[in-house]
Amino acid sequence: MKVLILAAGYATRLYPLTLTQPKPLLLVAGKPMVEYVLDNLVPIGGIDGVYIVTNAKFAGHFQHWADGYRQQHPSLEFTIVNDGSTDDSNKLGAIGDLHLVLTKENVDDDIIVVAGDNLFSESLEAFGKLCRARKAPVLGVYDVGSLELVKKYSSINLDAAGKIVSFEEKPPIPTSTLIGIALYYYPKQTLPLISQYMDEGNNPDQPGRLVQWLYPRTPVYTWTVPGLWYDIGSKETLEEANRIYGKKSPPPASHR
């Protein structure tokens, strides 16, 4: 199994913090965000390769970080993929970056795709178990407890088996407080569908759009993320995450 970390954004809302440092490498409670991702993915087991797709500005930053992180996890092989972009005007988009890695690196394996700026407080081991059992695409979901918050993300409705029956990106009138987050599992037999999505000229940005396109074509299941989850998109959420994660025992509060 491979892991692909999406880290090619420029995070302009966090300027000046992200002028000289990519957002996933910003510290939260003394640890880079991306390490919360990987530390919680490692318990899944069977991960033999990690791809980090980033931009021309920050490829060196990630290579330097990966060289250090590997000392703690020598079994992980890191590949830093530079998508060639230099700013928001020529970026490939999240799905475009995913497609770039799959084609450039000739990936032919099950793959977990995750945004490098997602913070998890709990192990994702159970996510891996479900993915192996389903052998079908799986989307990480989280209950934000607020219909207003859902408007920033994606609204999802499920059947009794946890399969997606409706999915709307940034819904104007949400019907559920359950959102899809940037945590995905794609078994290798579904990877050609990602190429099809791109070949058809669909929107290459916002990774949830791929799920929205995919679920009517093949079953897509869900897994509810336990504990805390943060999507760091502003200085305010970064400050809150530093405060909460800095505590020894973070409370099981919902994301805000």
Backbone as CSV, one residue per row, in Angstrom:
resi,resn,N_x,N_y,N_z,CA_x,CA_y,CA_z,C_x,C_y,C_z
1,MET,0.840,-1.194,0.000,0.000,0.000,0.000,0.877,1.248,0.000
2,LYS,0.437,2.259,-0.747,1.156,3.525,-0.822,0.322,4.630,-0.177
3,VAL,1.014,5.673,0.264,0.369,6.878,0.776,0.775,8.045,-0.102
4,LEU,-0.198,8.858,-0.475,0.078,10.067,-1.250,-0.407,11.262,-0.451
5,ILE,0.518,12.145,-0.119,0.190,13.333,0.665,0.120,14.548,-0.254
6,LEU,-1.034,15.192,-0.257,-1.233,16.392,-1.064,-0.679,17.596,-0.314
7,ALA,0.327,18.240,-0.905,1.002,19.337,-0.201,1.522,20.378,-1.175
8,ALA,0.769,20.649,-2.238,1.260,21.565,-3.274,0.621,22.947,-3.210
9,GLY,-0.204,23.182,-2.189,-0.856,24.485,-2.087,0.087,25.562,-1.561
10,TYR,-0.362,26.810,-1.681,0.458,27.947,-1.245,-0.079,28.611,0.021
11,ALA,-1.260,28.216,0.469,-1.814,28.652,1.765,-1.689,30.160,1.963
12,THR,-2.178,30.931,0.998,-2.023,32.384,1.060,-2.779,33.004,2.241
13,ARG,-3.811,32.313,2.740,-4.554,32.855,3.881,-3.719,32.843,5.166
14,LEU,-2.631,32.096,5.139,-1.766,32.020,6.320,-0.502,32.875,6.179
15,TYR,-0.438,33.696,5.134,0.691,34.616,5.006,0.748,35.511,6.239
16,PRO,1.943,35.850,6.766,3.270,35.587,6.207,3.883,34.247,6.647
17,LEU,3.156,33.474,7.452,3.714,32.212,7.967,4.135,31.273,6.846
18,THR,3.357,31.278,5.757,3.606,30.319,4.680,4.348,30.920,3.493
19,LEU,4.932,32.090,3.680,5.758,32.657,2.622,7.063,31.883,2.472
20,THR,7.572,31.369,3.587,8.859,30.680,3.560,8.781,29.249,4.064
21,GLN,7.570,28.776,4.385,7.398,27.421,4.893,6.061,26.870,4.415
22,PRO,6.016,25.650,3.857,4.738,25.095,3.428,3.846,24.800,4.628
23,LYS,2.541,24.946,4.431,1.609,24.777,5.549,1.761,23.444,6.276
24,PRO,1.899,22.299,5.580,2.015,21.032,6.313,3.245,20.922,7.210
25,LEU,4.221,21.804,7.023,5.405,21.774,7.873,5.356,22.812,8.994
26,LEU,4.267,23.592,9.069,4.093,24.485,10.204,3.896,23.651,11.466
27,LEU,4.385,24.154,12.578,4.316,23.398,13.821,2.968,23.581,14.511
28,VAL,2.442,22.490,15.022,1.282,22.496,15.916,1.711,21.762,17.179
29,ALA,1.710,22.468,18.284,2.173,21.903,19.554,3.567,21.288,19.398
30,GLY,4.417,21.978,18.635,5.807,21.568,18.509,6.097,20.505,17.473
31,LYS,5.088,20.093,16.695,5.287,19.034,15.706,4.699,19.460,14.369
32,PRO,5.412,19.237,13.253,4.855,19.594,11.949,3.515,18.891,11.694
33,MET,2.579,19.601,11.092,1.250,19.035,10.819,1.331,17.684,10.129
34,VAL,2.198,17.578,9.137,2.253,16.362,8.336,2.648,15.153,9.192
35,GLU,3.323,15.384,10.305,3.695,14.262,11.161,2.494,13.706,11.917
36,TYR,1.493,14.550,12.191,0.254,14.044,12.779,-0.422,13.088,11.793
37,VAL,-0.349,13.441,10.522,-0.922,12.578,9.481,-0.203,11.230,9.452
38,LEU,1.101,11.264,9.299,1.870,10.032,9.136,1.917,9.198,10.413
39,ASP,2.076,9.848,11.569,2.128,9.099,12.820,0.847,8.305,13.046
40,ASN,-0.277,8.827,12.548,-1.553,8.127,12.717,-1.840,7.147,11.590
41,LEU,-1.124,7.275,10.469,-1.267,6.309,9.373,-0.379,5.086,9.557
42,VAL,0.786,5.261,10.153,1.747,4.162,10.302,1.148,2.915,10.952
43,PRO,0.264,3.046,11.981,-0.305,1.845,12.594,-1.128,0.970,11.638
44,ILE,-1.523,1.509,10.488,-2.259,0.702,9.507,-1.427,-0.501,9.083
45,GLY,-0.117,-0.308,8.975,0.777,-1.387,8.563,0.722,-1.618,7.062
46,GLY,1.771,-2.203,6.537,1.806,-2.536,5.117,2.078,-1.363,4.202
47,ILE,2.372,-0.181,4.767,2.682,0.994,3.943,4.171,0.942,3.584
48,ASP,4.466,0.814,2.296,5.869,0.675,1.889,6.364,1.820,1.026
49,GLY,5.553,2.848,0.880,5.985,4.000,0.102,5.119,5.204,0.383
50,VAL,5.753,6.374,0.503,5.039,7.623,0.744,5.445,8.626,-0.324
51,TYR,4.465,9.134,-1.055,4.699,10.179,-2.045,4.176,11.499,-1.476
52,ILE,4.989,12.522,-1.526,4.547,13.857,-1.142,4.613,14.719,-2.393
53,VAL,3.441,15.164,-2.854,3.418,15.999,-4.045,3.331,17.449,-3.601
54,THR,4.307,18.239,-4.042,4.393,19.627,-3.643,4.769,20.479,-4.861
55,ASN,5.172,21.708,-4.605,5.451,22.628,-5.707,6.941,22.938,-5.793
56,ALA,7.302,23.704,-6.804,8.719,24.017,-7.022,9.298,24.845,-5.885
57,LYS,8.459,25.638,-5.235,8.931,26.511,-4.156,9.339,25.718,-2.918
58,PHE,8.602,24.616,-2.633,8.796,23.945,-1.352,9.294,22.504,-1.445
59,ALA,9.652,22.052,-2.635,10.121,20.661,-2.775,11.333,20.396,-1.878
60,GLY,12.264,21.345,-1.826,13.448,21.173,-0.995,13.123,21.108,0.489
61,HIS,12.127,21.887,0.912,11.710,21.864,2.314,11.225,20.467,2.705
62,PHE,10.414,19.863,1.829,9.874,18.545,2.152,10.950,17.462,2.102
63,GLN,11.906,17.603,1.189,12.984,16.625,1.116,13.802,16.659,2.402
64,HIS,14.098,17.851,2.875,14.872,17.998,4.122,14.102,17.396,5.292
65,TRP,12.798,17.689,5.361,11.982,17.126,6.450,11.937,15.598,6.360
66,ALA,11.698,15.058,5.150,11.573,13.612,4.976,12.848,12.886,5.372
67,ASP,13.999,13.478,5.064,15.274,12.864,5.432,15.378,12.697,6.945
68,GLY,14.851,13.661,7.687,14.872,13.569,9.132,13.833,12.605,9.673
69,TYR,12.619,12.643,9.094,11.528,11.785,9.582,11.846,10.304,9.359
70,ARG,12.533,10.006,8.289,12.882,8.610,7.983,13.764,7.983,9.049
71,GLN,14.482,8.786,9.789,15.319,8.248,10.862,14.458,7.615,11.953
72,GLN,13.227,8.129,12.108,12.295,7.547,13.067,11.550,6.353,12.480
73,HIS,11.346,6.372,11.164,10.580,5.320,10.490,11.376,4.833,9.276
74,PRO,12.444,4.076,9.509,13.332,3.671,8.410,12.671,2.753,7.387
75,SER,11.520,2.163,7.726,10.857,1.275,6.767,10.100,2.044,5.685
76,LEU,9.896,3.346,5.887,9.148,4.150,4.921,10.082,4.740,3.865
77,GLU,9.715,4.559,2.616,10.450,5.167,1.503,9.700,6.421,1.056
78,PHE,10.382,7.551,1.059,9.757,8.812,0.668,10.177,9.214,-0.736
79,THR,9.190,9.687,-1.514,9.454,10.272,-2.826,8.791,11.637,-2.865
80,ILE,9.581,12.677,-3.048,9.043,14.035,-3.159,8.811,14.320,-4.642
81,VAL,7.573,14.611,-4.991,7.214,14.870,-6.381,6.937,16.360,-6.552
82,ASN,7.716,17.010,-7.387,7.558,18.436,-7.672,6.611,18.599,-8.856
83,ASP,5.468,19.256,-8.621,4.497,19.401,-9.715,4.838,20.545,-10.663
84,GLY,5.926,21.267,-10.376,6.394,22.302,-11.287,5.718,23.645,-11.144
85,SER,4.706,23.739,-10.300,4.006,25.018,-10.154,4.833,25.975,-9.304
86,THR,4.585,27.267,-9.486,5.337,28.286,-8.752,4.435,29.217,-7.942
87,ASP,3.145,29.228,-8.262,2.181,30.021,-7.492,0.773,29.546,-7.858
88,ASP,-0.239,30.204,-7.282,-1.622,29.778,-7.500,-2.056,29.864,-8.959
89,SER,-1.367,30.704,-9.742,-1.802,30.911,-11.126,-1.508,29.712,-12.025
90,ASN,-0.536,28.874,-11.662,-0.201,27.743,-12.526,-0.223,26.401,-11.782
91,LYS,-0.908,26.361,-10.656,-0.991,25.102,-9.912,-1.854,24.095,-10.664
92,LEU,-1.625,22.818,-10.405,-2.337,21.748,-11.107,-3.667,21.400,-10.458
93,GLY,-3.859,21.758,-9.200,-5.047,21.346,-8.462,-4.809,19.995,-7.798
94,ALA,-5.572,19.703,-6.755,-5.343,18.498,-5.955,-5.503,17.220,-6.767
95,ILE,-6.542,17.153,-7.595,-6.755,15.945,-8.404,-5.713,15.884,-9.511
96,GLY,-5.345,17.043,-10.045,-4.274,17.082,-11.031,-2.960,16.591,-10.449
97,ASP,-2.688,16.949,-9.207,-1.470,16.478,-8.542,-1.527,14.974,-8.289
98,LEU,-2.691,14.484,-7.872,-2.867,13.043,-7.678,-2.602,12.292,-8.974
99,HIS,-3.179,12.767,-10.052,-2.998,12.128,-11.352,-1.541,12.185,-11.798
100,LEU,-0.880,13.307,-11.521,0.538,13.452,-11.868,1.375,12.367,-11.185
101,VAL,1.163,12.162,-9.898,1.945,11.167,-9.166,1.660,9.764,-9.699
102,LEU,0.394,9.449,-9.919,0.040,8.107,-10.395,0.705,7.795,-11.730
103,THR,0.763,8.784,-12.621,1.332,8.554,-13.949,2.852,8.661,-13.944
104,LYS,3.385,9.696,-13.297,4.834,9.914,-13.298,5.584,8.811,-12.555
105,GLU,4.989,8.328,-11.463,5.652,7.321,-10.632,5.176,5.905,-10.935
106,ASN,4.304,5.763,-11.946,3.784,4.447,-12.344,3.241,3.657,-11.157
107,VAL,2.394,4.311,-10.381,1.829,3.676,-9.187,0.822,2.608,-9.617
108,ASP,1.030,1.399,-9.127,0.126,0.287,-9.411,-0.104,-0.475,-8.108
109,ASP,-0.774,0.177,-7.186,-0.967,-0.375,-5.850,-2.160,0.327,-5.217
110,ASP,-2.686,-0.257,-4.144,-3.687,0.446,-3.356,-3.055,1.716,-2.810
111,ILE,-3.863,2.786,-2.697,-3.285,4.066,-2.296,-4.213,4.813,-1.344
112,ILE,-3.629,5.363,-0.298,-4.322,6.280,0.600,-3.893,7.690,0.220
113,VAL,-4.867,8.548,-0.012,-4.597,9.946,-0.374,-5.078,10.818,0.774
114,VAL,-4.218,11.720,1.227,-4.570,12.555,2.374,-3.931,13.928,2.223
115,ALA,-4.654,14.946,2.646,-4.102,16.299,2.621,-3.107,16.457,3.762
116,GLY,-1.997,17.095,3.484,-0.932,17.241,4.470,-1.233,18.217,5.584
117,ASP,-2.351,18.955,5.470,-2.697,19.924,6.514,-3.868,19.457,7.369
118,ASN,-4.228,18.175,7.277,-5.260,17.616,8.153,-4.616,17.182,9.462
119,LEU,-5.223,17.544,10.564,-4.730,17.124,11.865,-5.652,16.054,12.434
120,PHE,-5.079,14.937,12.825,-5.834,13.865,13.467,-5.293,13.666,14.878
121,SER,-6.185,13.384,15.822,-5.742,13.124,17.193,-5.709,11.638,17.510
122,GLU,-6.319,10.819,16.636,-6.412,9.386,16.907,-5.785,8.577,15.763
123,SER,-5.405,7.358,16.073,-4.852,6.446,15.075,-5.859,6.183,13.953
124,LEU,-5.339,6.025,12.742,-6.172,5.695,11.580,-6.097,4.201,11.245
125,GLU,-5.664,3.399,12.218,-5.527,1.958,11.986,-6.841,1.325,11.541
126,ALA,-7.953,1.735,12.164,-9.259,1.157,11.809,-9.674,1.546,10.393
127,PHE,-9.211,2.706,9.935,-9.468,3.107,8.549,-8.836,2.096,7.600
128,GLY,-7.590,1.735,7.886,-6.905,0.750,7.051,-7.592,-0.598,7.052
129,LYS,-8.088,-1.019,8.213,-8.785,-2.311,8.303,-10.051,-2.307,7.451
130,LEU,-10.804,-1.213,7.509,-12.027,-1.124,6.708,-11.692,-1.125,5.216
131,CYS,-10.656,-0.382,4.838,-10.274,-0.317,3.422,-9.931,-1.701,2.895
132,ARG,-9.169,-2.459,3.662,-8.789,-3.804,3.221,-10.010,-4.723,3.150
133,ALA,-10.947,-4.517,4.043,-12.148,-5.361,4.044,-13.076,-5.016,2.892
134,ARG,-13.235,-3.738,2.611,-14.163,-3.301,1.561,-13.605,-3.565,0.158
135,LYS,-12.292,-3.336,-0.001,-11.668,-3.441,-1.325,-12.388,-2.566,-2.344
136,ALA,-12.822,-1.410,-1.869,-13.530,-0.418,-2.681,-13.115,0.952,-2.165
137,PRO,-13.350,2.012,-2.936,-12.992,3.342,-2.454,-13.656,3.661,-1.119
138,VAL,-12.905,4.329,-0.241,-13.413,4.726,1.074,-13.057,6.188,1.309
139,LEU,-14.030,6.927,1.821,-13.858,8.347,2.136,-13.926,8.540,3.645
140,GLY,-12.968,9.284,4.209,-13.048,9.664,5.608,-14.102,10.741,5.792
141,VAL,-14.965,10.572,6.805,-16.024,11.554,7.064,-15.943,12.008,8.524
142,TYR,-16.525,13.168,8.770,-16.485,13.748,10.112,-17.766,14.542,10.321
143,ASP,-18.336,14.427,11.512,-19.554,15.169,11.849,-19.152,16.490,12.503
144,VAL,-19.365,17.595,11.787,-18.983,18.903,12.320,-20.074,19.504,13.198
145,GLY,-21.249,18.890,13.215,-22.304,19.315,14.127,-22.961,20.634,13.797
146,SER,-22.736,21.154,12.615,-23.294,22.451,12.242,-23.567,22.486,10.749
147,LEU,-24.815,22.761,10.380,-25.166,22.858,8.964,-24.443,24.041,8.309
148,GLU,-24.217,25.105,9.059,-23.537,26.274,8.505,-22.096,25.931,8.137
149,LEU,-21.413,25.160,8.978,-20.037,24.760,8.693,-19.951,23.884,7.453
150,VAL,-20.977,23.074,7.239,-20.971,22.142,6.105,-20.850,22.892,4.774
151,LYS,-21.334,24.124,4.720,-21.293,24.909,3.480,-19.864,25.125,2.987
152,LYS,-18.892,25.000,3.884,-17.481,25.159,3.509,-16.880,23.857,2.988
153,TYR,-17.605,22.758,3.180,-17.030,21.454,2.864,-17.911,20.710,1.861
154,SER,-18.353,19.517,2.227,-19.215,18.741,1.341,-20.260,18.022,2.175
155,SER,-21.478,17.982,1.671,-22.581,17.332,2.373,-22.756,15.914,1.840
156,ILE,-22.910,14.952,2.760,-22.955,13.546,2.382,-24.142,12.861,3.046
157,ASN,-24.792,11.982,2.307,-25.807,11.102,2.873,-25.431,9.667,2.553
158,LEU,-25.685,8.769,3.524,-25.236,7.382,3.434,-26.405,6.418,3.544
159,ASP,-26.186,5.190,3.050,-27.159,4.138,3.305,-26.751,3.385,4.578
160,ALA,-27.472,2.327,4.906,-27.227,1.604,6.151,-25.849,0.958,6.198
161,ALA,-25.271,0.690,5.029,-23.953,0.056,4.973,-22.811,1.067,4.984
162,GLY,-23.142,2.362,5.086,-22.111,3.394,5.062,-21.666,3.773,3.673
163,LYS,-22.449,3.397,2.674,-22.123,3.725,1.279,-22.738,5.083,0.927
164,ILE,-22.002,5.869,0.152,-22.481,7.193,-0.238,-23.651,7.070,-1.214
165,VAL,-24.752,7.770,-0.893,-25.902,7.817,-1.804,-26.122,9.228,-2.342
166,SER,-25.515,10.226,-1.697,-25.520,11.579,-2.255,-24.299,12.331,-1.737
167,PHE,-23.777,13.198,-2.584,-22.559,13.945,-2.251,-22.633,15.271,-2.990
168,GLU,-22.492,16.360,-2.241,-22.516,17.692,-2.860,-21.397,18.538,-2.293
169,GLU,-20.533,19.008,-3.166,-19.405,19.857,-2.758,-19.904,21.268,-2.466
170,LYS,-19.532,21.798,-1.291,-19.900,23.145,-0.857,-21.400,23.422,-1.089
171,PRO,-22.282,22.663,-0.429,-23.723,22.792,-0.661,-24.287,24.101,-0.122
172,PRO,-25.142,24.795,-0.878,-25.749,26.029,-0.368,-26.776,25.752,0.726
173,ILE,-27.439,24.577,0.633,-28.443,24.200,1.637,-28.140,22.770,2.096
174,PRO,-27.259,22.610,3.069,-26.886,21.264,3.521,-28.052,20.523,4.156
175,THR,-28.045,19.218,4.018,-29.087,18.381,4.624,-28.512,17.468,5.698
176,SER,-27.211,17.516,5.897,-26.557,16.662,6.882,-25.339,17.392,7.430
177,THR,-24.970,17.097,8.682,-23.777,17.712,9.267,-22.539,16.845,9.051
178,LEU,-22.692,15.757,8.302,-21.569,14.872,7.992,-20.847,15.396,6.756
179,ILE,-19.527,15.568,6.872,-18.756,16.079,5.735,-17.689,15.066,5.314
180,GLY,-17.313,15.155,4.057,-16.174,14.393,3.584,-14.910,15.195,3.814
181,ILE,-13.850,14.540,4.290,-12.584,15.234,4.500,-11.559,14.673,3.521
182,ALA,-10.387,15.301,3.502,-9.362,14.900,2.521,-8.583,13.685,3.013
183,LEU,-9.311,12.566,3.145,-8.741,11.266,3.491,-9.458,10.236,2.628
184,TYR,-8.726,9.627,1.704,-9.332,8.751,0.707,-8.525,7.456,0.564
185,TYR,-9.242,6.410,0.230,-8.584,5.145,-0.125,-9.073,4.746,-1.507
186,TYR,-8.116,4.479,-2.392,-8.438,4.008,-3.741,-7.701,2.699,-3.995
187,PRO,-8.433,1.563,-4.056,-7.756,0.309,-4.412,-7.255,0.395,-5.846
188,LYS,-6.213,-0.373,-6.149,-5.538,-0.183,-7.439,-6.454,-0.417,-8.637
189,GLN,-7.496,-1.247,-8.475,-8.376,-1.484,-9.624,-9.218,-0.261,-9.989
190,THR,-9.281,0.743,-9.081,-10.051,1.953,-9.382,-9.178,3.090,-9.909
191,LEU,-7.859,2.905,-9.927,-6.980,3.995,-10.366,-7.250,4.439,-11.810
192,PRO,-7.611,3.524,-12.725,-7.934,3.994,-14.081,-9.091,4.984,-14.129
193,LEU,-9.988,4.924,-13.147,-11.099,5.875,-13.120,-10.603,7.295,-12.862
194,ILE,-9.490,7.421,-12.128,-8.927,8.752,-11.886,-8.390,9.328,-13.199
195,SER,-7.753,8.484,-14.002,-7.300,8.926,-15.319,-8.481,9.307,-16.199
196,GLN,-9.570,8.525,-16.113,-10.762,8.835,-16.899,-11.329,10.188,-16.501
197,TYR,-11.375,10.460,-15.198,-11.874,11.742,-14.700,-11.087,12.891,-15.324
198,MET,-9.761,12.761,-15.342,-8.926,13.816,-15.898,-9.067,13.895,-17.415
199,ASP,-9.112,12.746,-18.074,-9.217,12.726,-19.532,-10.503,13.385,-20.022
200,GLU,-11.546,13.326,-19.204,-12.823,13.931,-19.582,-12.849,15.442,-19.377
201,GLY,-11.753,15.991,-18.843,-11.655,17.436,-18.675,-12.379,17.976,-17.465
202,ASN,-12.572,17.139,-16.446,-13.254,17.592,-15.236,-12.351,18.493,-14.400
203,ASN,-12.956,19.190,-13.446,-12.232,20.133,-12.584,-11.101,19.413,-11.853
204,PRO,-9.836,19.862,-12.017,-8.715,19.171,-11.394,-8.453,19.573,-9.948
205,ASP,-9.230,20.512,-9.424,-9.002,20.967,-8.054,-10.100,20.424,-7.142
206,GLN,-9.899,20.595,-5.828,-10.827,20.132,-4.797,-11.045,18.618,-4.903
207,PRO,-10.308,17.834,-4.133,-10.341,16.375,-4.267,-11.712,15.752,-4.053
208,GLY,-12.603,16.446,-3.331,-13.959,15.928,-3.151,-14.722,15.822,-4.453
209,ARG,-14.360,16.614,-5.439,-15.050,16.544,-6.732,-14.865,15.178,-7.387
210,LEU,-13.726,14.553,-7.124,-13.493,13.223,-7.671,-14.462,12.219,-7.058
211,VAL,-14.686,12.317,-5.751,-15.654,11.432,-5.084,-17.056,11.679,-5.618
212,GLN,-17.392,12.951,-5.816,-18.705,13.310,-6.338,-18.929,12.690,-7.714
213,TRP,-17.896,12.630,-8.518,-17.964,12.021,-9.848,-17.948,10.497,-9.751
214,LEU,-17.242,9.976,-8.753,-16.984,8.543,-8.673,-18.156,7.730,-8.134
215,TYR,-18.840,8.232,-7.098,-19.791,7.359,-6.397,-20.968,6.872,-7.258
216,PRO,-21.419,7.610,-8.290,-22.461,7.019,-9.145,-21.922,5.912,-10.063
217,ARG,-20.592,5.824,-10.203,-19.984,4.864,-11.125,-19.507,3.588,-10.426
218,THR,-19.152,3.712,-9.156,-18.684,2.558,-8.385,-18.989,2.821,-6.914
219,PRO,-19.280,1.804,-6.115,-19.588,2.040,-4.700,-18.432,2.727,-3.974
220,VAL,-18.766,3.769,-3.219,-17.797,4.465,-2.381,-18.305,4.418,-0.942
221,TYR,-17.511,3.848,-0.056,-17.907,3.694,1.337,-17.265,4.791,2.191
222,THR,-17.629,4.825,3.458,-17.142,5.877,4.347,-16.635,5.288,5.658
223,TRP,-15.793,6.074,6.308,-15.276,5.731,7.638,-15.261,7.002,8.463
224,THR,-15.853,6.943,9.643,-15.956,8.126,10.494,-14.676,8.326,11.292
225,VAL,-14.064,9.485,11.119,-12.812,9.813,11.810,-13.102,10.024,13.293
226,PRO,-12.378,9.313,14.180,-12.615,9.465,15.621,-11.840,10.640,16.209
227,GLY,-12.216,11.036,17.409,-11.471,12.061,18.122,-11.555,13.421,17.467
228,LEU,-10.451,14.121,17.490,-10.376,15.462,16.930,-9.902,15.428,15.485
229,TRP,-10.450,16.319,14.697,-9.943,16.544,13.343,-9.975,18.039,13.086
230,TYR,-8.887,18.544,12.565,-8.807,19.957,12.201,-8.356,20.091,10.760
231,ASP,-8.998,21.002,10.059,-8.571,21.425,8.725,-8.007,22.831,8.901
232,ILE,-6.692,22.937,8.873,-6.055,24.222,9.172,-6.099,25.122,7.945
233,GLY,-7.027,26.083,7.980,-7.160,26.970,6.831,-6.966,28.436,7.150
234,SER,-6.804,28.748,8.436,-6.666,30.154,8.831,-5.771,30.251,10.061
235,LYS,-5.343,31.460,10.357,-4.519,31.673,11.548,-5.304,31.319,12.809
236,GLU,-6.633,31.566,12.768,-7.460,31.287,13.936,-7.512,29.789,14.234
237,THR,-7.701,28.956,13.196,-7.743,27.516,13.442,-6.364,26.986,13.812
238,LEU,-5.314,27.591,13.273,-3.960,27.190,13.647,-3.706,27.483,15.124
239,GLU,-4.128,28.662,15.578,-3.959,29.022,16.988,-4.768,28.093,17.890
240,GLU,-5.996,27.778,17.476,-6.828,26.884,18.283,-6.225,25.485,18.345
241,ALA,-5.730,25.012,17.206,-5.111,23.682,17.183,-3.878,23.636,18.088
242,ASN,-3.087,24.693,18.076,-1.920,24.754,18.956,-2.344,24.686,20.426
243,ARG,-3.431,25.351,20.743,-3.915,25.354,22.126,-4.441,23.971,22.520
244,ILE,-5.266,23.368,21.656,-5.894,22.079,21.984,-4.878,20.945,21.973
245,TYR,-4.057,20.890,20.940,-3.102,19.787,20.827,-1.935,19.942,21.801
246,GLY,-1.782,21.156,22.326,-0.743,21.370,23.317,-1.081,20.789,24.672
247,LYS,-2.371,20.463,24.863,-2.788,19.836,26.111,-2.444,18.355,26.074
248,LYS,-2.185,17.781,27.219,-1.792,16.368,27.276,-2.932,15.453,26.847
249,SER,-4.160,15.800,27.216,-5.310,14.948,26.893,-6.375,15.801,26.245
250,PRO,-6.327,15.977,24.910,-7.320,16.824,24.245,-8.720,16.263,24.406
251,PRO,-9.711,17.106,24.715,-11.088,16.642,24.883,-11.683,16.215,23.564
252,PRO,-12.675,15.323,23.574,-13.291,14.850,22.328,-14.288,15.845,21.781
253,ALA,-13.821,17.071,21.518,-14.691,18.108,20.987,-14.751,18.016,19.480
254,SER,-15.804,18.582,18.886,-15.930,18.555,17.431,-15.088,19.666,16.836
255,HIS,-14.744,19.492,15.571,-13.937,20.486,14.845,-14.725,21.775,14.669
256,ARG,-14.029,22.873,14.795,-14.628,24.182,14.508,-13.674,24.979,13.634
